[in-house]
Amino acid sequence: MKAWQLTRLGIEGLELLEVDRAPLGPREIRLRMLACALNYRDLLMIRGEYDPRLQLPLIPLSDGVGEVVEVGAEVTRVAVGDRVAGCFAPRWIAGRPRRDLIRATRGGPLPGMLATEHVCDAEGVVRVPPFLDDTQAATLPCAALTAWSALVTHGRIRAGQTVLLQGTGGVSLFALQFAVMHGARAVVTSSSDAKLARARTLGAAVTINYTQDRHWGKTAAAHTEEGVDLVVEVGGAGTLDQSLRAVRPGGVIAMIGVLGGVAPTVALTKILMNEVRVQGILVGPREGFEEMNQAIATRRLTPVVDRVFGFDEAPAALRYLESGAHFGKVVIRVAD
Ligand SMILES: NC(=O)c1ccc[n+]([C@@H]2O[C@H](COP(=O)([O-])OP(=O)(O)OC[C@H]3O[C@@H](n4cnc5c(N)ncnc54)[C@H](OP(=O)(O)O)[C@@H]3O)[C@@H](O)[C@H]2O)c1
């Protein structure tokens, strides 16, 4: 089999190598990989900015979908021929997070999916909605489930509520689609007017260019009575102050990303005086992934795939994600 391996930190440290096929344990399955999707986290991992103790070599990318081609003697959960996606934290099945469950994640420290084959425990995969093609299905494990956990599992979003979504990357566009699915109003920010126009076609009710309007949090709040009910916070230090200006008393800030830095300077009084709930999100358990897939299948929600690269073009795909030019998800097709 072939696998992309990170042999030293940096995109230039990726090498496409011929590696031995892994033997199959009794509870394991072998996948013929079909497609993988990129997340901003993969870039951080590859650059050595996510985990300073990352063990190399490592097969990168947390997200992928494959066809089951072999099952171990004790496997009953899936069968040969099933099309499944790997779970981001494959041992976190349901319930509250535990350190050992949420630290064991694909694409670092566990092996990722950017290979022609992947062997893993049968418990750590879910069947994907049949109507999605392989490139669309590959986008679900991290970005989609993170948005689902933020809006649905923790945010309990309801029709008529307003959510604020930052940027037009993978997590934020899934959050936009889930907001529309639940009858909520979405306020979307972006650095690009062209991307905002595309967000409106997906159902964004209000759009704000955050490079032109530095007070975008206040602007978002002005489109509501008391402020937005929930913020999908992907900017971190660069955006939290504006998010606190946008959110309503009693509202939720779903802390997801750190695109604009990790150490914010904010007045804590804004949190306590308004009873704001700051909810950390780490993707989600398998149970949430299965629930989300039911909703995606029922509502026939189609993930926004910006661009598909070939398996040999993995470094170019990562550089494209790094450029920030994308709208939604960047995908690598592994096999037809
Ligand atoms: N906690 C978790 O479970 C979890 C899960 C997934 C992702 N994340 C994190 O969430 C963040 C987003 O991930 P992603 O995979 O969706 O990234 P992505 O697809 O690469 O999206 C990045 C987009 O965010 C916007 N952006 C960049 N810097 C920004 C800033 N300072 N303020 C506002 N928007 C900004 C840009 O949108 P425009 O081009 O429209 O301006 C950019 O295209 C990352 O920090 C990632 O590590 C966390």
PDBQT file of the ligand as one rigid body, heavy atoms in Angstrom, charges set to zero:
ROOT
HETATM    1  N1  LIG A 401     -12.186  22.436  18.737  1.00  0.00    +0.000 N 
HETATM    2  C1  LIG A 401     -12.475  21.620  17.735  1.00  0.00    +0.000 C 
HETATM    3  O1  LIG A 401     -13.053  20.554  17.913  1.00  0.00    +0.000 OA
HETATM    4  C2  LIG A 401     -12.136  22.032  16.336  1.00  0.00    +0.000 A 
HETATM    5  C3  LIG A 401     -12.594  21.288  15.246  1.00  0.00    +0.000 A 
HETATM    6  C4  LIG A 401     -12.354  21.752  13.958  1.00  0.00    +0.000 A 
HETATM    7  C5  LIG A 401     -11.628  22.922  13.789  1.00  0.00    +0.000 A 
HETATM    8  N2  LIG A 401     -11.143  23.594  14.858  1.00  0.00    +0.000 N 
HETATM    9  C6  LIG A 401     -10.430  24.852  14.718  1.00  0.00    +0.000 C 
HETATM   10  O2  LIG A 401     -11.352  25.783  14.163  1.00  0.00    +0.000 OA
HETATM   11  C7  LIG A 401     -10.674  26.678  13.314  1.00  0.00    +0.000 C 
HETATM   12  C8  LIG A 401     -11.300  26.622  11.928  1.00  0.00    +0.000 C 
HETATM   13  O3  LIG A 401     -11.044  25.345  11.377  1.00  0.00    +0.000 OA
HETATM   14  P1  LIG A 401     -11.483  25.003   9.885  1.00  0.00    +0.000 P 
HETATM   15  O4  LIG A 401     -10.961  23.629   9.602  1.00  0.00    +0.000 OA
HETATM   16  O5  LIG A 401     -12.908  25.292   9.666  1.00  0.00    +0.000 OA
HETATM   17  O6  LIG A 401     -10.584  26.061   9.101  1.00  0.00    +0.000 OA
HETATM   18  P2  LIG A 401     -10.611  26.478   7.588  1.00  0.00    +0.000 P 
HETATM   19  O7  LIG A 401     -11.535  25.626   6.804  1.00  0.00    +0.000 OA
HETATM   20  O8  LIG A 401      -9.203  26.556   7.139  1.00  0.00    +0.000 OA
HETATM   21  O9  LIG A 401     -11.262  27.935   7.659  1.00  0.00    +0.000 OA
HETATM   22  C9  LIG A 401     -10.515  29.059   7.870  1.00  0.00    +0.000 C 
HETATM   23  C10 LIG A 401     -11.358  30.294   7.536  1.00  0.00    +0.000 C 
HETATM   24  O10 LIG A 401     -11.604  31.015   8.739  1.00  0.00    +0.000 OA
HETATM   25  C11 LIG A 401     -11.614  32.406   8.446  1.00  0.00    +0.000 C 
HETATM   26  N3  LIG A 401     -10.641  33.079   9.308  1.00  0.00    +0.000 N 
HETATM   27  C12 LIG A 401      -9.301  32.988   9.299  1.00  0.00    +0.000 A 
HETATM   28  N4  LIG A 401      -8.766  33.774  10.227  1.00  0.00    +0.000 NA
HETATM   29  C13 LIG A 401      -9.788  34.402  10.828  1.00  0.00    +0.000 A 
HETATM   30  C14 LIG A 401      -9.886  35.362  11.849  1.00  0.00    +0.000 A 
HETATM   31  N5  LIG A 401      -8.803  35.830  12.479  1.00  0.00    +0.000 N 
HETATM   32  N6  LIG A 401     -11.115  35.758  12.199  1.00  0.00    +0.000 NA
HETATM   33  C15 LIG A 401     -12.219  35.281  11.600  1.00  0.00    +0.000 A 
HETATM   34  N7  LIG A 401     -12.186  34.372  10.623  1.00  0.00    +0.000 NA
HETATM   35  C16 LIG A 401     -10.990  33.955  10.251  1.00  0.00    +0.000 A 
HETATM   36  C17 LIG A 401     -11.284  32.569   6.991  1.00  0.00    +0.000 C 
HETATM   37  O11 LIG A 401     -12.534  32.747   6.308  1.00  0.00    +0.000 OA
HETATM   38  P3  LIG A 401     -12.734  33.885   5.199  1.00  0.00    +0.000 P 
HETATM   39  O12 LIG A 401     -11.790  33.505   4.093  1.00  0.00    +0.000 OA
HETATM   40  O13 LIG A 401     -14.158  33.788   4.843  1.00  0.00    +0.000 OA
HETATM   41  O14 LIG A 401     -12.370  35.199   5.838  1.00  0.00    +0.000 OA
HETATM   42  C18 LIG A 401     -10.661  31.227   6.621  1.00  0.00    +0.000 C 
HETATM   43  O15 LIG A 401     -10.862  30.874   5.295  1.00  0.00    +0.000 OA
HETATM   44  C19 LIG A 401      -9.195  26.275  13.396  1.00  0.00    +0.000 C 
HETATM   45  O16 LIG A 401      -8.546  27.025  14.400  1.00  0.00    +0.000 OA
HETATM   46  C20 LIG A 401      -9.251  24.833  13.789  1.00  0.00    +0.000 C 
HETATM   47  O17 LIG A 401      -8.067  24.392  14.422  1.00  0.00    +0.000 OA
HETATM   48  C21 LIG A 401     -11.386  23.159  16.127  1.00  0.00    +0.000 A 
ENDROOT
TORSDOF 0
